Amino acid sequence: MLNIQHVTKYFGRFTAVDNLTLEVPKGAMLGFLGGNGAGKTTTFRMILGLLERDAGEITYNGQPITYQMTDSIGYLPEERGLNPKLKVSEQLHYLASLKGMRKNDIKRELDYWLERFEVTENKEKKIEALSKGNQQKIQLIGAIIHQPELLILDEPFSGLDPVNVELLKSAVKEINEGGATIVFSSHRMEHVEEMCDRVCILDRGATVVEGDIQQVKHDFGRKEIIIRGDHDFTKLKEMPGVIAYKENRQDVRLTIDYIEAAPAIFEAVSHMGFVSRFEVAEPSLNDIFLAKVGRHHE
């Protein structure tokens, strides 16, 4: 388990991380969300010991994270740090050797991941000759080649086209299914919703939402009702519990403040005649993020 207890970090008078408490069970995948400057990267750097904490404690499997544990940790920083003058094979051999891997193991894992990410032809090319997307793939290989127990990914899918996003997502899922504990930050709520068991949303360094994703959605309370049919639904916006009403080209969507409002809305709609869809949907992480943090931080 990764355990963060009451961690605080100041930069002068600015509080970057404010009394953060967070637990990530072994083998879980946690999505770390927040606007720019929310404290995500600062938290990652404190986990890794790259920044000193001003207060609190961080442990992994009950022990402080020291240099001796780094061979079991993988890290993909938001700022890319590959040497542009090295060949791909040279860069990855160097990164893997820092993690204590043997040459035969490096060759096996290197060939596997280059093929998996469809960049085998770039093995002997210099980093500077690669596209940004392929450089991103190489940097991710450097973070996972040693089969880490704990993997921290800071915006791993930024700058990638949809095809390559799916390729890297499948690899991250595979690593997680192999038992690795993964924490990753993203501005893409749907990636977290699809891949993660748990979520933590930061705002100005403080936790506003944390826990199992399904429980977070349940506890949020608000639901969305989706209605499709050839009727005038505008009167529904006046019904108790309705806090938002939106007409789209294909359907009408109501946001309700509590689930108990749904039966009365269903009753009202049923008296209008045939509708092809009436669905009470869970809120998305994007809905929860906007409600808790606000649009100005999206």
C-alpha positions as CSV (number, residue, x, y, z in Angstrom):
1,M,0.0,0.0,0.0
2,L,1.1,3.5,-0.8
3,N,0.2,5.6,2.3
4,I,0.2,9.4,2.4
5,Q,-0.6,10.9,5.7
6,H,-1.2,14.6,6.4
7,V,1.4,15.7,3.9
8,T,2.0,19.5,3.4
9,K,4.4,21.4,1.1
10,Y,5.1,25.1,1.0
11,F,6.9,27.2,-1.5
12,G,7.5,30.4,0.4
13,R,4.0,31.6,1.5
14,F,2.3,29.4,-1.2
15,T,0.8,26.1,0.0
16,A,1.2,23.7,-2.9
17,V,-0.1,20.6,-1.0
18,D,-2.3,21.1,2.0
19,N,-2.6,18.3,4.6
20,L,-3.0,15.6,2.0
21,T,-4.1,12.1,3.2
22,L,-4.4,9.3,0.7
23,E,-4.2,5.5,0.6
24,V,-3.7,3.5,-2.5
25,P,-4.2,-0.3,-1.9
26,K,-1.7,-2.7,-3.4
27,G,-2.6,-3.5,-7.0
28,A,-5.1,-0.6,-7.3
29,M,-5.0,2.1,-10.0
30,L,-5.7,5.6,-8.8
31,G,-6.5,8.6,-11.0
32,F,-5.1,11.9,-9.7
33,L,-7.2,14.8,-11.0
34,G,-7.0,18.6,-10.6
35,G,-6.5,21.8,-12.5
36,N,-3.1,23.3,-13.3
37,G,-1.3,24.1,-10.1
38,A,-3.5,21.8,-8.0
39,G,-0.5,20.0,-6.5
40,K,-0.4,16.7,-8.4
41,T,3.2,16.9,-9.7
42,T,4.4,18.2,-6.3
43,T,2.8,15.3,-4.6
44,F,4.5,12.8,-7.1
45,R,7.9,14.4,-6.4
46,M,7.4,14.1,-2.7
47,I,6.5,10.4,-3.0
48,L,9.7,9.9,-4.9
49,G,11.8,11.9,-2.5
50,L,12.6,14.5,-5.1
51,L,11.1,17.2,-2.9
52,E,11.2,17.3,0.9
53,R,7.9,17.4,2.8
54,D,7.2,20.2,5.2
55,A,4.9,18.0,7.2
56,G,3.4,14.5,7.1
57,E,4.6,11.0,6.2
58,I,4.7,8.9,3.1
59,T,5.3,5.1,3.2
60,Y,5.1,2.2,0.8
61,N,4.3,-1.2,2.3
62,G,4.8,0.4,5.7
63,Q,8.3,1.7,5.0
64,P,9.6,5.1,4.1
65,I,10.5,5.4,0.4
66,T,14.3,5.4,0.3
67,Y,16.8,5.2,-2.5
68,Q,17.1,1.5,-1.9
69,M,13.5,1.1,-3.0
70,T,13.8,2.9,-6.3
71,D,14.4,-0.3,-8.3
72,S,10.8,-1.3,-7.6
73,I,9.4,2.1,-8.6
74,G,8.7,3.5,-12.1
75,Y,8.2,7.2,-12.9
76,L,7.1,9.0,-16.0
77,P,7.5,12.7,-15.4
78,E,5.3,15.3,-17.1
79,E,8.5,17.0,-18.4
80,R,10.2,14.7,-20.8
81,G,13.8,13.9,-20.0
82,L,15.3,11.8,-22.8
83,N,18.7,12.6,-24.2
84,P,18.1,13.7,-27.8
85,K,21.6,12.6,-29.0
86,L,21.3,9.0,-27.8
87,K,19.9,6.1,-29.8
88,V,16.6,4.6,-28.5
89,S,18.5,1.4,-27.6
90,E,21.2,3.3,-25.8
91,Q,18.7,5.4,-23.8
92,L,16.7,2.5,-22.7
93,H,19.7,0.3,-21.8
94,Y,21.0,3.2,-19.7
95,L,17.6,3.7,-17.9
96,A,17.2,-0.1,-17.3
97,S,20.8,-0.4,-16.0
98,L,20.0,2.3,-13.4
99,K,17.3,-0.1,-12.1
100,G,19.8,-2.9,-11.7
101,M,18.6,-5.0,-14.7
102,R,20.9,-7.5,-16.4
103,K,21.9,-7.2,-20.1
104,N,19.9,-10.3,-21.2
105,D,16.8,-9.1,-19.3
106,I,17.2,-5.6,-20.8
107,K,17.4,-7.0,-24.3
108,R,14.3,-9.2,-23.8
109,E,12.1,-6.5,-22.3
110,L,13.4,-3.8,-24.7
111,D,12.5,-5.9,-27.8
112,Y,9.1,-6.8,-26.3
113,W,8.0,-3.2,-25.5
114,L,9.3,-1.8,-28.8
115,E,7.2,-4.4,-30.6
116,R,4.3,-3.8,-28.3
117,F,4.3,-0.1,-29.0
118,E,4.9,-0.6,-32.7
119,V,8.2,1.3,-32.8
120,T,10.7,-1.5,-33.5
121,E,12.0,0.3,-36.5
122,N,13.2,3.1,-34.3
123,K,15.5,1.0,-32.1
124,E,18.7,2.4,-33.6
125,K,17.4,5.9,-34.3
126,K,18.4,8.9,-32.2
127,I,15.7,10.3,-29.9
128,E,15.8,13.6,-31.7
129,A,14.7,12.0,-34.9
130,L,11.5,10.6,-33.4
131,S,8.1,12.3,-33.4
132,K,6.8,13.6,-30.1
133,G,4.4,10.7,-29.9
134,N,7.2,8.1,-30.4
135,Q,9.4,9.9,-27.9
136,Q,6.5,9.6,-25.4
137,K,6.4,5.8,-26.1
138,I,10.1,5.5,-25.5
139,Q,9.9,7.5,-22.2
140,L,7.1,5.2,-21.0
141,I,9.1,2.1,-21.9
142,G,11.9,3.6,-19.7
143,A,9.5,3.8,-16.8
144,I,8.2,0.3,-17.1
145,I,11.0,-1.8,-18.5
146,H,12.1,-3.0,-15.1
147,Q,8.6,-4.2,-14.2
148,P,8.0,-1.9,-11.2
149,E,5.7,-2.7,-8.3
150,L,4.7,1.0,-8.0
151,L,4.3,3.1,-11.2
152,I,3.7,6.8,-11.1
153,L,2.6,8.4,-14.4
154,D,2.3,12.2,-14.8
155,E,0.1,12.9,-17.8
156,P,1.1,9.8,-19.7
157,F,-1.3,10.3,-22.6
158,S,-0.7,14.0,-23.3
159,G,0.2,14.8,-26.9
160,L,-0.8,11.4,-28.3
161,D,-3.3,10.7,-31.1
162,P,-6.3,8.5,-30.3
163,V,-4.7,5.3,-31.7
164,N,-1.6,5.7,-29.6
165,V,-3.6,6.6,-26.5
166,E,-5.4,3.3,-26.8
167,L,-2.1,1.5,-27.3
168,L,-0.6,2.9,-24.2
169,K,-3.8,2.5,-22.2
170,S,-3.8,-1.2,-22.9
171,A,-0.2,-1.5,-21.8
172,V,-0.9,0.4,-18.5
173,K,-3.9,-1.9,-17.9
174,E,-1.7,-5.0,-18.5
175,I,0.9,-3.8,-16.0
176,N,-1.8,-3.2,-13.4
177,E,-3.4,-6.6,-14.0
178,G,0.1,-8.0,-13.4
179,G,-0.1,-6.7,-9.9
180,A,1.5,-3.2,-10.1
181,T,0.1,-0.4,-8.1
182,I,-0.4,2.6,-10.4
183,V,-1.1,6.3,-9.8
184,F,-1.5,8.6,-12.8
185,S,-2.6,12.1,-13.3
186,S,-4.6,13.2,-16.3
187,H,-6.7,16.1,-17.5
188,R,-8.9,13.6,-19.4
189,M,-11.6,12.5,-17.0
190,E,-12.8,9.7,-19.3
191,H,-9.4,8.0,-19.1
192,V,-9.6,7.9,-15.3
193,E,-13.2,6.8,-15.3
194,E,-12.4,3.9,-17.7
195,M,-9.2,2.7,-16.1
196,C,-9.1,3.4,-12.4
197,D,-10.6,1.8,-9.3
198,R,-10.0,5.0,-7.2
199,V,-9.9,8.7,-7.7
200,C,-8.5,11.7,-5.9
201,I,-9.4,15.2,-6.9
202,L,-7.2,18.1,-5.7
203,D,-8.1,21.8,-5.6
204,R,-5.4,24.3,-4.5
205,G,-3.5,21.5,-2.9
206,A,-6.3,20.1,-0.8
207,T,-8.4,17.0,-1.3
208,V,-12.0,17.7,-2.4
209,V,-12.9,14.1,-3.4
210,E,-11.2,10.8,-2.7
211,G,-12.2,7.1,-2.7
212,D,-13.6,4.3,-4.8
213,I,-14.9,5.7,-8.0
214,Q,-18.3,4.0,-7.8
215,Q,-18.7,5.1,-4.2
216,V,-17.8,8.6,-5.1
217,K,-20.4,8.7,-7.8
218,H,-23.0,7.2,-5.4
219,D,-22.2,9.7,-2.6
220,F,-22.3,12.7,-5.0
221,G,-26.1,12.4,-5.0
222,R,-26.8,14.2,-8.2
223,K,-28.0,12.1,-11.2
224,E,-28.7,12.8,-14.8
225,I,-32.0,11.8,-16.4
226,I,-31.8,11.2,-20.2
227,I,-35.1,11.4,-22.1
228,R,-35.6,10.8,-25.8
229,G,-39.0,11.4,-27.5
230,D,-41.1,13.7,-29.6
231,H,-42.7,15.8,-26.8
232,D,-42.3,19.1,-25.2
233,F,-40.4,18.4,-22.0
234,T,-39.8,22.0,-20.9
235,K,-42.3,21.7,-18.0
236,L,-40.1,19.1,-16.4
237,K,-37.6,21.8,-15.4
238,E,-40.1,23.1,-12.9
239,M,-40.4,19.8,-11.1
240,P,-39.0,19.3,-7.5
241,G,-35.3,18.2,-7.5
242,V,-34.5,19.4,-11.0
243,I,-31.5,21.7,-10.9
244,A,-30.6,21.8,-14.6
245,Y,-32.4,21.3,-17.9
246,K,-30.6,20.9,-21.3
247,E,-32.0,20.2,-24.7
248,N,-29.7,18.4,-27.2
249,R,-30.3,17.5,-30.8
250,Q,-31.1,13.8,-29.8
251,D,-32.4,14.1,-26.3
252,V,-33.2,16.1,-23.2
253,R,-31.1,15.9,-20.1
254,L,-32.1,16.8,-16.5
255,T,-29.8,17.0,-13.6
256,I,-31.5,16.1,-10.3
257,D,-30.2,16.9,-6.9
258,Y,-31.5,13.7,-5.3
259,I,-32.5,10.3,-6.6
260,E,-35.9,10.4,-5.0
261,A,-37.0,13.0,-7.6
262,A,-36.7,10.4,-10.4
263,P,-40.0,8.5,-9.9
264,A,-42.2,11.7,-10.1
265,I,-40.4,12.7,-13.3
266,F,-40.9,9.3,-14.7
267,E,-44.6,9.5,-13.9
268,A,-44.9,12.9,-15.6
269,V,-43.1,11.6,-18.7
270,S,-45.2,8.5,-18.9
271,H,-48.4,10.6,-19.2
272,M,-47.0,12.3,-22.3
273,G,-47.0,9.2,-24.4
274,F,-44.3,7.1,-26.0
275,V,-40.6,7.8,-25.3
276,S,-37.8,5.8,-26.7
277,R,-35.5,6.4,-23.8
278,F,-35.7,7.2,-20.1
279,E,-32.5,6.6,-18.2
280,V,-31.3,7.6,-14.8
281,A,-27.5,7.8,-15.2
282,E,-24.7,8.1,-12.7
283,P,-22.8,11.4,-12.8
284,S,-19.5,11.4,-14.7
285,L,-16.2,12.3,-13.1
286,N,-16.3,15.4,-15.3
287,D,-19.7,16.4,-13.7
288,I,-18.2,15.8,-10.2
289,F,-15.0,17.7,-11.0
290,L,-16.9,20.7,-12.3
291,A,-19.2,20.7,-9.3
292,K,-16.4,20.4,-6.7
293,V,-13.7,22.5,-8.4
294,G,-15.5,24.8,-10.8
295,R,-15.3,25.5,-14.5
296,H,-12.5,28.0,-14.1
297,H,-10.1,25.2,-13.2
298,E,-11.1,22.8,-16.0
